[in-house]
C-alpha cells in the first residue's frame, strides 16, 4: 500500500514537472496537422501523445518556440491560426507541397527569427504584414509561385541577415529601405523580374566585410554575380 502511494506521488510530481503546452497552442498545432493532411505526412504526429513528443516541435518554458517539418509531405494550406504562436522563433516548412497563400497572420509572430517556406506550391503576394517581424533574421521564400512586388514594409526588417525570394514570379523594385538594413549579408532575388538588384551590390559587399571605398566609383557587378543563391544549413545553428 505504501509503495502504491509513493508511486502515485511520484507520477503526480512528474506530471507537474513535465512541460505543459497550453490548450490554445496545442490546438494551433492540431489545426496545422489537419489542414495539411497530417495523416499523410512522412512522419505523422500521434495526437494522443504529449506535444513534446511530436516530431519537429521545440518547446521552451512550456511554449512552442520552433516548428521544423522539412520534407515531411505537408499537403494543403497553412492555417491563419499559426499567427497565435506568439513565442515562435523558427517556422521551417520548406520542401513540402503546401498550397494557398502565405497567411497575413504570420506577421503577428513578434518573436520569429527564421521563416522558411522554400520549395512549396505557395502562390499570391507576399503579405505586407511580414514587415512587422522586427526580430526576423532569415526570410526564405525561394522556388514558389509568388507574384506581385515586394511590399515596402519589408524594408523595416531591421535585423534581417538573409533575404531569399529566389525563383518566383516577383517583379518591380526591391524596397530601397532594405539596402539600409545593417545586418543584410545575403540577398537572393535572381530568377524574378526585379529591375534594381544591382543597386544592392555595394551594400552587400560592404556588409560582408569587403574593403570598399563608397566614395569611389561603385564597382559594377553583374546580377548573376551579385546575387547569392546558396541556402544555409539551419540544422547546424
C-alpha positions in Angstrom: 0.0 0.0 0.0 2.8 2.4 1.0 4.6 1.6 -2.3 1.5 2.3 -4.3 1.0 5.7 -2.6 4.7 6.6 -3.2 4.3 5.6 -6.9 1.2 7.8 -7.2 3.0 10.7 -5.6 6.0 10.3 -8.0 3.7 10.3 -11.0 1.9 13.4 -9.8 5.2 15.2 -9.3 6.4 14.2 -12.7 3.2 15.4 -14.3 3.8 18.8 -12.8 7.5 19.0 -13.8 6.8 17.9 -17.4 6.2 20.7 -19.9 2.6 21.5 -20.4 1.8 23.4 -23.6 -1.3 25.4 -23.4 -4.5 24.1 -25.0 -4.5 27.1 -27.3 -1.0 26.4 -28.7 -1.8 22.7 -28.9 -4.9 23.4 -30.9 -2.9 25.6 -33.3 -0.6 22.7 -34.0 -3.6 20.4 -34.5 -5.0 22.9 -37.0 -1.7 22.7 -38.9 -1.9 18.9 -38.8 -5.4 18.8 -40.0 -5.2 21.4 -42.8 -2.0 19.8 -44.3 -3.2 16.2 -44.2 -1.3 15.2 -41.2 -2.2 11.5 -41.6 -0.3 11.6 -44.9 2.9 13.2 -43.5 6.1 11.2 -43.8 6.4 11.3 -40.0 2.8 12.0 -38.7 2.1 13.1 -35.1 0.4 10.9 -32.6 -2.2 13.3 -31.3 -2.9 11.1 -28.3 0.6 11.7 -27.0 2.0 14.9 -25.4 3.0 17.7 -27.8 6.6 17.3 -26.5 6.8 14.0 -28.4 5.6 15.4 -31.8 8.3 15.4 -34.5 9.8 18.8 -35.3 8.3 20.7 -32.3 10.6 22.6 -30.0 9.3 23.7 -26.6 10.9 26.1 -24.1 9.3 27.1 -20.8 6.0 25.4 -21.8 5.8 27.5 -25.0 6.1 26.3 -28.6 9.2 28.1 -30.0 10.1 26.0 -33.0 8.4 24.1 -35.9 10.7 22.3 -38.2 8.9 20.0 -40.7 11.3 19.9 -43.7 10.5 17.3 -46.4 7.5 15.9 -44.4 4.8 16.0 -47.1 2.6 18.7 -45.7 -0.1 19.0 -48.3 -2.6 21.8 -48.0 -3.0 25.4 -47.0 -1.4 26.9 -43.9 -3.9 27.9 -41.2 -4.2 31.5 -40.1 -4.1 30.3 -36.5 -0.3 29.9 -36.8 -0.2 33.6 -36.0 -1.2 32.8 -32.4 2.1 31.2 -31.6 3.5 34.4 -30.1 6.7 32.7 -28.8 7.6 31.0 -32.1 11.2 31.7 -33.1 11.5 29.4 -36.1 9.0 28.2 -38.7 10.7 25.9 -41.1 8.2 24.2 -43.5 10.3 24.1 -46.7 10.1 21.5 -49.4 6.5 20.4 -48.8 3.6 20.6 -51.3 2.0 23.4 -49.3 -0.6 25.4 -51.3 -2.6 28.6 -51.0 -1.2 31.9 -49.8 1.1 33.0 -47.0 -1.2 33.8 -44.1 -1.0 37.5 -43.3 -1.4 36.5 -39.6 2.2 35.3 -39.6 3.0 39.0 -39.2 1.8 38.6 -35.6 4.7 36.3 -34.7 6.6 39.0 -32.9 9.5 36.8 -31.8 10.0 35.0 -35.1 13.7 34.9 -36.2 13.5 32.4 -39.1 10.7 32.0 -41.6 11.4 29.4 -44.3 8.9 28.3 -46.9 11.3 27.2 -49.7 10.2 24.9 -52.5 6.4 24.8 -51.9 3.3 25.4 -54.1 2.5 28.7 -52.3 1.3 31.5 -54.5 0.0 35.0 -54.4 1.5 38.1 -52.9 3.9 38.4 -50.0 1.8 39.9 -47.2 2.6 43.4 -46.1 2.2 42.3 -42.5 5.5 40.4 -42.6 7.1 43.8 -42.3 6.1 43.7 -38.6 8.5 40.9 -37.8 11.0 43.1 -36.1 13.3 40.2 -34.9 13.3 38.3 -38.2 16.9 37.4 -39.2 16.2 35.0 -42.1 13.4 35.0 -44.7 13.4 32.1 -47.1 10.7 32.1 -49.8 12.5 30.6 -52.8 11.1 28.4 -55.5 7.5 29.1 -55.0 4.8 30.8 -57.2 4.8 34.2 -55.5 3.9 37.2 -57.7 3.5 40.9 -57.4 6.0 43.2 -55.8 7.9 43.1 -52.6 6.0 45.2 -50.0 7.8 48.3 -48.9 7.2 47.3 -45.3 9.8 44.5 -45.7 12.3 47.3 -45.6 11.5 47.6 -41.9 13.1 44.2 -41.1 16.0 45.9 -39.3 17.6 42.6 -38.1 17.4 40.8 -41.4 20.5 38.9 -42.4 19.3 36.6 -45.2 16.6 37.8 -47.7 15.7 35.0 -50.0 13.0 35.1 -52.7 14.9 33.3 -55.4 13.0 31.8 -58.3 9.5 33.2 -58.1 7.4 35.5 -60.3 8.0 38.7 -58.4 8.5 42.0 -60.2 9.0 45.7 -59.7 11.6 47.3 -57.4 13.2 45.8 -54.3 12.4 48.2 -51.3 15.1 50.8 -51.1 15.0 50.7 -47.3 16.1 47.1 -47.4 19.5 48.2 -48.6 19.9 50.2 -45.3 19.4 47.1 -43.1 22.8 47.0 -41.3 22.9 43.2 -41.0 21.9 42.2 -44.5 24.5 39.8 -45.9 22.7 37.6 -48.4 20.2 38.8 -50.9 18.8 36.1 -53.1 16.5 37.5 -55.7 17.5 36.0 -59.0 15.0 34.3 -61.3 12.4 37.1 -60.8 11.7 40.2 -62.7 13.1 42.9 -60.4 14.6 46.0 -62.1 17.0 47.2 -59.4 19.0 44.3 -57.9 22.3 45.9 -58.9 21.6 48.8 -56.5 22.3 46.4 -53.6 25.6 45.1 -54.8 27.9 47.5 -53.0 25.8 47.4 -49.8 26.0 43.6 -49.7 29.8 43.6 -50.3 30.2 46.2 -47.6 28.1 44.3 -45.0 30.1 41.1 -45.8 33.3 42.7 -44.8 34.7 43.6 -48.2 37.0 46.6 -48.4 35.1 49.1 -50.5 35.5 52.8 -50.6 32.0 54.0 -51.1 33.3 57.5 -52.1 35.0 56.0 -55.1 33.2 54.8 -58.2 31.0 51.9 -57.1 32.0 48.7 -58.9 29.6 47.4 -61.4 28.7 43.8 -60.7 26.6 41.7 -63.0 23.3 40.5 -61.3 24.4 36.9 -61.7 27.5 37.7 -59.6 25.9 40.0 -57.0 23.0 37.7 -56.2 23.9 34.9 -53.8 21.8 31.7 -54.2 23.1 29.4 -51.5 21.0 28.1 -48.7 22.2 27.9 -45.1 22.1 24.6 -43.2 19.9 25.6 -40.3 20.4 22.3 -38.5 23.9 23.4 -37.6 22.6 26.5 -35.7 
